[in-house]
Amino acid sequence: MKKKTILIAGGGHSEIPLVKAGKRLGYRVIVSGNDRNGLAIEIADDYKPADYSIPAQIKQIAIDEKVDALCAGCNDFSAISSSIVASDLGLPGFDAPSTTLTLHHKDKFREFARSVGIRVPESRVVNSTNTALDFFIKNGEQPIILKPVDMTGGKGISVIKNRDDISGALNTAIQTSRSGRVILEQYINGTNHGVTCIVKNKKVVFCFSDVEHYGVNRFLVGGATGPYGVSDEVEQSIRHDAALMCNSLNLVDGLLHFQIKVHKGTAYIIEVCRRPPGDLYPELVRLSTGIDYPSELVNACLQTCSSNLGDYADARFVTRHCIMGTSNGHFQNIEIGKYAKSRLIESLIWSKRNDAVSSFLTHKFGILFIEHDSLADARHHGSLISEYVKPRIKND
């Protein structure tokens, strides 16, 4: 019997858990992307070069390879392209393209959220210094945050604290955005969390939360520790919002992932997506809960995800840590302290000695998974892993 074929619209390190899951489930797995050195290519059954932000390129691969399903990679552009192609070819596992845009473009999502009563920061689409200044003044000249509507990973984001910050930040955001659209929103002080759900028949059947960690780049998630971080009340509010979104937008079964901020016990949804979080996040969920979350993500592409994943009573407290430095130069090695070394359970290091580092705010050398002995240890040590794991950089 011929294996079913799935096409993953991405081929970097972030897609490795998806490739492994697809092969574990018995599928022929094809990956794509522009980077011919992508780490997922090494373990996939085949690689087809393509720009996954261009739907026509992904569509042609899907037709040529007679794929049974598409799986979005860990990127919003991949999710949007995959939704368009799935709609064109009648493939399962994706919402309508208009719905995908509603969820993945920040301006559209905030407009939708407010229309159904989901709590998000106050925001406004801006296209000039004057409209940005007007929002800043109406916000009482308190800090506001400026974002491209269509980018992730902290790209083009600035916090505006005074009027003089506006013009330069606005230009940066507009130039970073592929669509040239940006929003300003109220800056919420609070704790940062990821909450990832699997939904089936418009109900949440699995929920996992974490505490996010940030390093030198305060807009780029550098790690996460789970499963803990949000109160039962906050989790219930996110479950309620997830169900509301499912019913309002008629969402198909599968992943629904949130980034939230919690301020004085109230959760604000900052981002939402229907594609896997990057930097091996699916592996964090699997290691923490014992549930094969990566396989559930792949199964969702064929609309065969489990109906009741249940609780994970034997949870392990695990930190996923992205190894990043504090300066440009050339990579030498990684020094791992005693606490992290003694509790290291999995790692992926891709940097090699003397590799150039030209943008340390986004450059990653690898990812570690560290298990803590208790919740108390996770709370204390999770955010300190960057102090225990130090890449050595030779400055030019």
Secondary structure as GFF3:
##gff-version 3
##sequence-region A 1 396
A	DSSP	beta_strand	5	9	.	.	.	ID=ss1
A	DSSP	three_ten_helix	13	15	.	.	.	ID=ss2
A	DSSP	alpha_helix	16	24	.	.	.	ID=ss3
A	DSSP	beta_strand	28	33	.	.	.	ID=ss4
A	DSSP	three_ten_helix	39	42	.	.	.	ID=ss5
A	DSSP	beta_strand	46	49	.	.	.	ID=ss6
A	DSSP	alpha_helix	55	64	.	.	.	ID=ss7
A	DSSP	beta_strand	69	72	.	.	.	ID=ss8
A	DSSP	alpha_helix	76	89	.	.	.	ID=ss9
A	DSSP	alpha_helix	97	104	.	.	.	ID=ss10
A	DSSP	alpha_helix	106	116	.	.	.	ID=ss11
A	DSSP	beta_strand	123	126	.	.	.	ID=ss12
A	DSSP	alpha_helix	129	138	.	.	.	ID=ss13
A	DSSP	beta_strand	144	148	.	.	.	ID=ss14
A	DSSP	beta_strand	158	160	.	.	.	ID=ss15
A	DSSP	three_ten_helix	163	165	.	.	.	ID=ss16
A	DSSP	alpha_helix	166	176	.	.	.	ID=ss17
A	DSSP	beta_strand	182	186	.	.	.	ID=ss18
A	DSSP	beta_strand	191	200	.	.	.	ID=ss19
A	DSSP	beta_strand	203	209	.	.	.	ID=ss20
A	DSSP	beta_strand	211	214	.	.	.	ID=ss21
A	DSSP	beta_strand	221	226	.	.	.	ID=ss22
A	DSSP	alpha_helix	232	249	.	.	.	ID=ss23
A	DSSP	beta_strand	254	263	.	.	.	ID=ss24
A	DSSP	beta_strand	266	273	.	.	.	ID=ss25
A	DSSP	alpha_helix	281	289	.	.	.	ID=ss26
A	DSSP	alpha_helix	293	301	.	.	.	ID=ss27
A	DSSP	beta_strand	317	323	.	.	.	ID=ss28
A	DSSP	beta_strand	329	336	.	.	.	ID=ss29
A	DSSP	alpha_helix	338	342	.	.	.	ID=ss30
A	DSSP	beta_strand	344	349	.	.	.	ID=ss31
A	DSSP	beta_strand	356	357	.	.	.	ID=ss32
A	DSSP	beta_strand	366	372	.	.	.	ID=ss33
A	DSSP	alpha_helix	375	381	.	.	.	ID=ss34
A	DSSP	three_ten_helix	382	384	.	.	.	ID=ss35
A	DSSP	alpha_helix	385	388	.	.	.	ID=ss36
A	DSSP	beta_strand	389	394	.	.	.	ID=ss37
###
